[in-house]
Amino acid sequence: MNSENTATHKITYSNIDIAKFIAAFLVITIHCPLLTCFGANIELMFVSTIPRLAVPFFFACSGFFFFNSLSYENGKIINNKRNRYKLIKYIKRIVILYVIWSIIYLFICQIPNWYSTGWLSPFAFVDYLIGFFKNGSYYHLWYILDLIYATVLGYVLLSLFKKKNVVIFSVVLYIIGMFSYSYSWIDFPGVTLINSISRIFGEIWNSTTRAFPLMTAGYIAGTTGFKLKSKTNFILFVISFICLLTEVACLIKFTSNEGQYSYVVFTIPCEIFLFMLLLKNKQLKCNHNKELRNASTVIYCVHPLIMNIFSLIPAIDSINSIIKYTLVAGIAALLAFAIINLSQKKRQKCLDIFIRH
């Protein structure tokens, strides 16, 4: 009998926390273009590569930290009371985070928009409720919804099957998922069927074919990837990233994919070797790991709210894209650290619900 249990909470992963903090700002560049002042082609190439690694990196981190905190036996999760408690506790935290931010965006952004467009009606709320479970309550909150579905799926599969089989299955799912997104332009019957299924199931499909494989990649890379030296990880990451740039450039040049250039073939290798590199290298000294980790969550969740408020100011559209991005990112960071600092006070402890992930 082989029982394993890795207590990840006893180790400080400052490299990961710093990388997540940086990744949160990369996500902002997807929604608030940074380089449009240099031309549409430069902006398209930039936003389709480096920033598009940010959310997959978040999934990889979540997969590593959650699944590595569970107890295993013979390569499978032991479906005991302790592990089930960890699953329920983790899912509960994510659900609360999703609900809280959904309520904020519903009342501050969506209901006013429904009113201004004449869509405010019982049908709007029914449509919203369906989207809450299917597509995400707001355009960026799909990530949190996917994380909920993918975590449960990963727990079930790792309880039933050995890691090796789950990894193989996740790779197959990711390949299928590419044909419903970045490679949906390929014209044959199987792809048409996949695209139809993806539209029906929304984020349930995406969590299965994107989030779950990426969480699996993070978990496997973090637990079995230490055999490679740091230099080897770095070289493999550079090679993977160059291949990613080439792949995206080809998709932009030779296909009419309408901006769907993420979750491509080399996304997984990039994430795996980047994650292994961050774990293998000497951890940077940082006395604010938890703050950076929590700040990345708030920055991700709050930045569209800031952009929505900015959209009410006509003069904002005329300013330089770099300045606009800096304003959005700066305000998001200030709000994040303000919430974190307030949550550390006894009377404002309830603010934890905005940041715990």
Summary of the structure (lengths in Angstrom):
residues: 357
radius of gyration: 20.5
end to end distance: 33.4
largest distance: 67.0
contacts: 1135
relative contact order: 0.15
helix: 76%
strand: 2%
